[in-house]
Amino acid sequence: MLNTPETTTILVIILVAFGLLAWGYNRAKGYGKLGILAWLQSVSLMAPWLIFFGLFALGIYLNIVGILFLLVASVLLYIYLGKRLRAEGQDVMLREKAAQRIQEEEAKKTDVNNNSSMETEPKNVGDIIPIPDEDLQLIKGIFSIDTFFATETISYQEGAIFRGNLRGDTDESYQRLSEKLKTNFGEKYRLFLVEGTEGKPVVIILPSSDDPQPTTLLQKNLALVLFVATVVTTLEAASILLGFDLFNNWNRYQETIPISLALWGILLVHEIGHRIVAKRYNIKMSVPFFLPTWQIGSFGAITRFESLIPTRNALFDVALAGPACGGILSLILLIIGLTLSHEGSLFQVPAQFFQGSILVGSLAKVILGEQLQSSIVNVHPLTVVGWLGLVITALNLMPAGQLDGGRIIQAIYGRKTARRTTIITLVILGIVTIFSPANPIPLYWAVVILFLQRDLERPSLNELTEPDDTRAGWGLLALFLMLATLIPLSPSLAGRLGIGG
């Protein structure tokens, strides 16, 4: 087994993953066959990178064909298990619907006998409901026995929680309830269909005044300052790549512009990807708050949602669109750069340069071949630009808080899992910082997440409907590529692959 800080980090990640799987199994077995099938789906999603990085820690390297086989097999298994889960779920739903039909008939008989609506109206529990009484009565009127059968009302923030039983299809029930609420009140209130603390669906009604607020003028000014600072840091990063310090050689600023523009192209394509998909769902987004850094020019941008998210599908699509656009462009630039690299290219880098990433090292080995055995390798500038773009994309895909990766996890697996992955990500960044004190990037991102991005996104309006298997597969691929980009090759394994003398 390889004995390096990278290997130690990988082993810690694998042990944490196995611990989560064991914890998940203990919870799942209490739900019978449905729980076990759902747990196996989680295993199928985690298996590819557990196998890949487990073998990597043992000094066994899988080539591109092996990696693709693991991914394809994982996705096919996930889809198969999903079909089994839905089939089993249908049987359970049929039994539940039969029981509900009996309850509905009994409720109707009770209503007729008493000639009163007291039995079907929600009862108030706890503190005084902050919603005016006349509004509260109209809100109670949107519930019905074939959508959501409300049984009690609880004060919550500026609105109320309605507990009860979801009687119809989730999407259809949410749509009908929302339409009734809008018919009665217009845009005055918002309806959320979420999972309550007891694991049962609840309806939350909040005033629209609690909606996310638009960016203030002060925040826009801050975004402008960060934008200007990022322009400077991308120029400085470009000058360092070219072998001089811009601050000591301002007369050479023109040399840094092409590389800086290429980096900005990746950053802007990332943001445009978010906004195109957000517009499709009528979601408003704030101006981007770019994160300047001397190391690689920029760490991307922080962007807030300025409107409520309709579904978890919408959250997933918006979150993935940015990294997908920026990552694909970065990968294309990297491949073009490696293809155009030749003797006499602008950059001459040590062969160890390609040990910094499993993904980049593998691609470089495929395209450059024996050139990587030399101590110095000539590379085209697009090679470095593409790599930096992949790093920026991968950092934003870390599964924490309001980062794109955290949003993806929240969309696919829910808020509880997203909270756990945020904590795990912070712990891993702390471990990497301890074992690699010369690299400031893990500490920087731990601080960014802890103080700026650790909170999850607000629940979607319809929080109960989960994304489909296809989206889960794309999320798996994105997280896998994130790990393959950020985890370096160990020197001994790189030597076996012919990377470095």
C-alpha positions in Angstrom: 0.0 0.0 0.0 1.2 3.5 -0.8 2.2 5.5 2.2 1.5 9.2 1.4 -0.6 12.0 2.8 -2.9 11.6 -0.2 -3.4 7.9 0.5 -4.1 8.6 4.1 -6.8 11.2 3.1 -8.3 8.7 0.6 -8.5 6.0 3.3 -10.2 8.4 5.7 -12.8 9.3 3.1 -13.4 5.6 2.4 -13.8 4.7 6.1 -16.3 7.6 6.5 -18.2 6.4 3.4 -18.4 2.8 4.8 -19.5 4.2 8.1 -22.3 6.1 6.4 -23.3 3.0 4.5 -23.5 0.9 7.7 -25.5 3.6 9.4 -27.8 3.8 6.4 -28.3 0.0 6.5 -29.3 0.0 10.1 -31.9 2.7 9.4 -33.1 1.1 6.2 -33.7 -2.4 7.5 -36.4 -1.0 9.8 -38.5 -0.2 6.7 -38.4 -3.7 5.3 -37.8 -4.5 1.6 -38.4 -1.0 0.5 -35.8 0.3 2.8 -33.2 -2.2 1.8 -33.8 -1.5 -1.9 -33.4 2.2 -1.3 -30.2 1.5 0.6 -28.9 -0.6 -2.2 -29.5 2.3 -4.6 -27.2 4.5 -2.3 -24.6 1.7 -2.4 -24.8 1.6 -6.2 -24.1 5.3 -6.4 -21.2 5.2 -4.0 -19.6 2.0 -5.3 -17.7 3.4 -8.4 -15.6 5.9 -6.5 -15.2 3.6 -3.5 -13.8 0.9 -5.7 -11.7 3.4 -7.7 -10.1 5.2 -4.8 -9.9 2.0 -2.7 -7.8 0.4 -5.5 -5.9 3.7 -5.9 -4.9 3.7 -2.2 -3.7 0.1 -2.7 -1.5 1.2 -5.6 -3.8 -0.3 -8.3 -4.7 2.2 -11.0 -7.8 1.8 -13.3 -7.6 3.1 -16.8 -10.3 5.1 -18.6 -12.1 2.0 -19.8 -12.3 0.6 -16.3 -13.6 3.9 -14.9 -16.3 4.1 -17.6 -17.3 0.5 -17.0 -17.8 1.3 -13.3 -19.9 4.3 -14.0 -22.1 2.6 -16.6 -22.6 -0.5 -14.4 -23.4 1.8 -11.5 -26.0 3.8 -13.4 -27.6 0.6 -14.9 -27.8 -1.0 -11.4 -29.3 2.2 -10.0 -32.0 2.3 -12.7 -32.8 -1.4 -12.2 -33.1 -1.0 -8.4 -35.2 2.1 -9.0 -37.7 0.0 -11.1 -37.8 -2.7 -8.4 -38.3 0.0 -5.7 -41.2 1.5 -7.6 -42.8 -1.9 -8.3 -42.6 -2.7 -4.6 -43.8 0.8 -3.7 -46.9 0.4 -5.9 -48.0 -2.7 -3.9 -47.5 -0.7 -0.6 -49.4 2.3 -2.1 -52.3 0.1 -3.2 -52.7 -1.3 0.3 -52.4 2.2 1.8 -55.0 3.6 -0.6 -57.4 0.8 0.3 -57.0 1.7 3.9 -57.4 5.4 3.1 -60.6 4.7 1.1 -62.1 3.0 4.2 -61.0 6.0 6.3 -62.5 8.4 3.8 -65.9 6.6 3.8 -65.9 6.7 7.6 -65.1 10.4 7.6 -67.9 11.1 5.1 -70.4 9.1 7.2 -69.3 11.0 10.3 -69.7 14.3 8.5 -73.3 13.5 7.4 -74.4 12.2 10.8 -73.1 15.2 12.6 -74.1 17.7 9.9 -71.1 19.7 10.8 -67.6 20.3 9.5 -66.0 20.3 12.9 -64.6 16.8 12.4 -62.8 17.7 9.1 -61.5 21.1 10.0 -58.0 21.3 11.4 -57.7 22.0 15.1 -55.4 24.7 16.4 -52.6 23.7 18.7 -50.1 25.7 20.7 -49.5 29.4 20.4 -51.8 31.9 18.6 -51.5 31.6 14.8 -49.9 34.8 13.4 -52.1 34.5 10.2 -55.3 36.7 10.6 -58.4 34.6 11.4 -60.3 35.4 8.2 -57.2 34.4 6.2 -56.8 31.3 8.3 -60.3 30.1 7.6 -59.9 30.6 3.9 -56.6 28.7 4.0 -58.2 25.8 5.8 -60.8 25.7 3.0 -58.2 24.7 0.4 -57.6 21.3 2.0 -59.8 18.4 1.0 -60.1 14.7 1.5 -58.6 13.9 -1.9 -55.5 16.1 -1.7 -54.3 16.8 1.9 -56.5 16.0 4.8 -55.5 18.5 7.5 -56.0 17.5 11.2 -54.2 20.2 13.2 -52.7 23.6 12.8 -49.5 24.8 14.5 -48.0 28.3 14.7 -44.7 28.5 12.7 -42.6 31.7 12.2 -45.0 34.2 10.5 -47.3 31.5 9.2 -48.6 28.0 10.1 -47.9 24.3 9.8 -50.8 22.0 8.9 -50.4 18.4 9.9 -52.5 15.7 8.4 -52.4 13.0 5.7 -51.4 13.4 2.0 -54.2 11.6 0.2 -53.4 12.1 -3.5 -50.4 12.1 -5.8 -47.7 14.4 -4.5 -47.3 16.6 -7.6 -51.0 16.8 -8.4 -51.9 17.5 -4.7 -49.3 20.3 -4.5 -50.5 21.8 -7.8 -54.2 21.8 -6.7 -53.5 23.2 -3.2 -51.2 26.0 -4.7 -53.8 27.0 -7.3 -56.6 27.2 -4.6 -54.3 29.3 -2.4 -53.4 31.6 -5.3 -57.1 31.9 -6.2 -58.0 33.1 -2.7 -55.0 35.3 -1.9 -53.0 36.0 -5.1 -49.3 36.3 -4.1 -50.0 37.0 -0.5 -49.0 33.5 0.8 -46.7 30.7 -0.2 -47.4 27.0 0.2 -44.7 24.5 0.9 -45.2 20.7 0.9 -42.4 19.2 2.9 -41.5 16.3 5.2 -42.2 17.1 8.8 -40.1 16.1 11.8 -42.1 12.9 12.2 -41.3 11.8 8.6 -44.9 12.6 7.4 -45.8 15.2 4.8 -46.9 18.6 6.2 -48.1 21.8 4.6 -46.5 25.1 5.6 -48.1 28.4 4.7 -45.9 31.5 5.0 -46.5 35.1 3.9 -44.7 36.2 0.7 -42.9 38.8 2.7 -40.7 35.9 3.9 -39.5 35.3 0.3 -35.8 35.7 -0.5 -35.0 39.4 -0.8 -33.4 41.0 -3.8 -29.8 42.1 -3.7 -29.3 45.5 -2.0 -27.3 48.4 -3.4 -24.6 47.8 -0.8 -24.3 44.1 -1.8 -24.1 45.1 -5.5 -21.3 47.5 -4.7 -19.5 44.7 -2.9 -20.0 42.4 -5.9 -18.5 45.1 -8.1 -15.4 45.5 -5.8 -15.0 41.7 -5.9 -15.3 41.7 -9.7 -12.5 44.3 -10.0 -10.4 42.4 -7.5 -10.9 39.2 -9.5 -9.9 41.0 -12.7 -6.6 41.9 -11.0 -6.0 38.5 -9.5 -6.6 36.7 -12.8 -4.1 39.0 -14.5 -1.6 38.4 -11.6 -2.1 34.6 -11.9 -1.5 34.8 -15.6 1.7 36.7 -15.0 3.0 34.1 -12.6 2.3 31.4 -15.1 4.3 33.4 -17.6 7.2 33.7 -15.2 7.0 37.2 -13.9 5.2 39.3 -11.3 2.7 41.8 -12.8 3.0 44.1 -9.9 6.7 44.6 -10.6 6.2 44.7 -14.3 3.1 46.6 -15.2 4.4 47.4 -18.6 4.0 43.7 -19.5 0.2 43.6 -18.7 -0.7 42.9 -22.3 1.0 39.5 -22.1 -1.3 38.5 -19.4 -4.6 39.4 -21.1 -5.1 36.3 -23.3 -4.8 33.8 -20.3 -6.9 36.1 -18.1 -9.6 36.3 -20.8 -9.6 32.5 -21.1 -10.1 32.1 -17.4 -12.9 34.7 -17.4 -14.5 32.8 -20.3 -14.8 29.7 -18.1 -16.1 31.7 -15.1 -18.7 33.5 -17.3 -19.8 30.3 -19.1 -20.3 28.8 -15.6 -22.6 31.7 -14.5 -24.5 31.8 -17.8 -25.2 28.1 -17.4 -26.8 28.7 -14.1 -28.9 31.6 -15.3 -30.2 30.0 -18.5 -31.7 27.0 -16.6 -32.9 29.3 -13.7 -34.8 31.4 -16.3 -36.5 28.3 -17.6 -37.9 27.7 -14.0 -38.6 31.4 -13.5 -36.0 31.5 -10.7 -34.2 34.8 -10.1 -30.6 34.8 -9.1 -28.4 37.5 -7.6 -25.4 39.1 -9.2 -22.3 36.8 -8.8 -19.9 37.6 -6.0 -16.6 36.4 -7.5 -13.9 35.0 -5.1 -10.5 36.4 -6.0 -7.3 34.4 -5.3 -3.6 34.8 -6.1 -3.1 31.1 -6.6 -5.4 30.5 -9.7 -7.0 33.8 -10.3 -10.5 33.0 -9.0 -12.3 30.3 -7.1 -15.5 31.0 -8.9 -18.5 32.9 -7.6 -21.1 32.9 -4.9 -24.6 33.4 -6.3 -27.8 33.5 -4.2 -31.4 32.5 -5.2 -33.6 35.6 -5.1 -36.8 33.7 -5.5 -38.3 30.4 -4.1 -37.3 27.2 -5.8 -40.4 25.3 -7.1 -39.1 21.7 -7.0 -36.0 19.7 -6.1 -35.7 19.0 -9.9 -35.3 22.7 -10.4 -32.7 23.0 -7.7 -30.7 20.1 -9.2 -30.9 21.4 -12.8 -29.8 25.0 -11.8 -27.0 23.7 -9.6 -25.6 21.3 -12.2 -25.9 23.6 -15.2 -23.1 25.9 -14.1 -20.4 23.2 -13.4 -21.5 21.3 -16.5 -21.0 24.3 -18.8 -17.8 25.5 -17.1 -16.4 21.9 -16.7 -17.1 20.9 -20.3 -15.5 24.1 -21.7 -12.5 23.5 -19.4 -12.2 19.9 -20.4 -12.3 20.9 -24.1 -9.6 23.5 -23.6 -7.5 21.0 -21.7 -7.7 18.4 -24.5 -7.1 21.0 -27.2 -4.1 22.3 -25.2 -2.6 18.8 -24.8 -3.1 18.1 -28.5 -1.4 21.3 -29.5 1.5 20.9 -27.2 4.8 20.4 -28.9 8.5 21.1 -28.6 8.8 24.8 -28.2 5.4 25.5 -26.8 5.0 28.6 -24.6 5.1 26.8 -21.2 7.7 24.4 -20.0 6.6 22.6 -16.9 8.0 19.7 -14.8 6.6 16.3 -15.5 5.5 16.2 -11.9 3.1 19.0 -12.8 0.8 16.2 -14.1 0.8 14.4 -10.9 -1.5 17.0 -9.3 -4.7 15.4 -10.6 -5.8 11.9 -11.4 -8.1 13.1 -14.2 -5.6 15.5 -15.8 -2.7 13.0 -15.4 -4.7 10.3 -17.1 -5.7 12.5 -20.0 -2.1 13.8 -20.4 -0.8 10.2 -20.4 -3.3 9.2 -23.1 -2.4 12.3 -25.4 1.2 13.0 -24.6 2.4 9.4 -24.0 6.2 9.1 -23.6 6.7 12.9 -23.5 5.7 12.7 -19.8 8.8 10.6 -19.0 11.0 13.7 -19.6 11.8 15.9 -16.7 10.4 19.0 -18.6 7.3 18.9 -20.7 6.4 21.6 -23.3 2.7 22.4 -23.1 0.3 24.8 -24.9 -1.2 27.6 -22.7 -4.7 26.1 -23.1 -3.5 23.1 -21.1 -2.9 25.2 -18.0 -6.1 27.2 -18.6 -8.2 24.1 -19.0 -6.7 22.6 -15.8 -7.4 25.7 -13.8 -11.0 25.7 -15.1 -11.4 22.1 -14.0 -10.1 22.9 -10.5 -12.4 25.9 -10.2 -15.3 23.7 -11.3 -14.3 20.9 -8.9 -14.0 23.2 -5.9 -17.6 24.4 -6.5 -18.8 20.8 -6.7 -17.7 19.9 -3.2 -20.8 18.6 -1.4 -21.2 21.3 1.1 -23.8 23.9 2.0 -24.8 26.3 -0.8 -22.0 25.3 -3.1 -23.1 23.7 -6.4 -22.2 20.3 -5.0 -24.1 20.9 -1.8 -27.2 22.0 -3.8 -26.9 18.8 -5.9 -26.8 16.6 -2.8 -29.7 18.5 -1.2 -31.8 18.0 -4.4 -31.1 14.3 -4.8 -30.9 13.1 -1.2 -32.7 15.7 0.9 -31.7 18.2 3.6 -30.6 15.7 6.2 -28.0 14.1 4.0 -26.9 17.5 2.8 -26.2 18.6 6.3 -24.1 15.5 7.0 -22.1 15.9 3.8 -21.4 19.5 4.7 -19.9 18.4 8.0 -17.9 15.6 6.4 -16.5 18.0 3.7 -15.3 20.4 6.4 -13.7 17.5 8.4 -11.9 16.3 5.2 -10.7 19.8 4.3 -9.4 20.1 7.9 -7.5 16.8 7.6 -6.1 17.7 4.2 -4.9 21.1 5.6 -3.1 19.3 8.4 -1.3 16.8 6.1 -0.6 19.4 3.4 0.2 22.7 5.2 2.0 24.1 2.2 -1.2 24.1 0.2 -3.5 27.0 1.4 -6.5 26.1 -0.8 -8.1 23.5 1.5 -8.0 25.9 4.4 -9.3 28.8 2.3 -12.3 26.7 1.2 -12.9 25.5 4.7 -13.2 29.1 5.8 -15.4 30.0 2.9 -17.8 27.2 3.6 -17.8 27.7 7.3 -18.6 31.4 7.3 -20.4 32.0 4.0 -21.8 28.8 2.5 -22.5 26.3 5.2 -26.3 26.9 5.4 -28.5 24.8 3.1 -30.8 26.3 0.5 -34.4 26.9 1.6 -36.7 24.0 1.1 -38.4 23.8 -2.4 -42.1 24.6 -2.6 -42.6 20.9 -3.4 -39.9 19.3 -1.3 -41.5 15.8 -1.4 -41.0 14.9 -5.1 -37.5 13.5 -5.6 -35.4 13.9 -8.8 -35.5 10.9 -11.1 -32.8 8.3 -11.6 -31.3 10.1 -14.6 -30.6 13.2 -12.6 -29.1 11.0 -9.8 -26.8 9.4 -12.4 -25.6 12.8 -13.6 -25.0 13.9 -10.0 -22.9 10.8 -9.4 -20.8 11.5 -12.5 -20.3 15.2 -11.5 -19.2 14.2 -7.9 -16.9 11.5 -9.3 -15.2 13.9 -11.7 -14.8 16.4 -8.8 -12.9 13.8 -6.8 -10.8 12.7 -9.8 -9.8 16.3 -10.5 -8.9 17.3 -6.9 -7.1 14.1 -5.7 -3.5 13.9 -6.9 -1.5 11.0 -8.1 1.1 9.7 -5.6 4.7 9.9 -6.9 5.1 6.1 -6.8 1.9 5.4 -8.8 2.8 8.3 -11.2 6.2 6.6 -11.8 4.5 3.3 -12.6 2.3 5.2 -15.1 5.3 6.8 -16.7 4.6 10.3 -15.5 7.9 11.9 -14.5 11.4 10.6 -14.8 
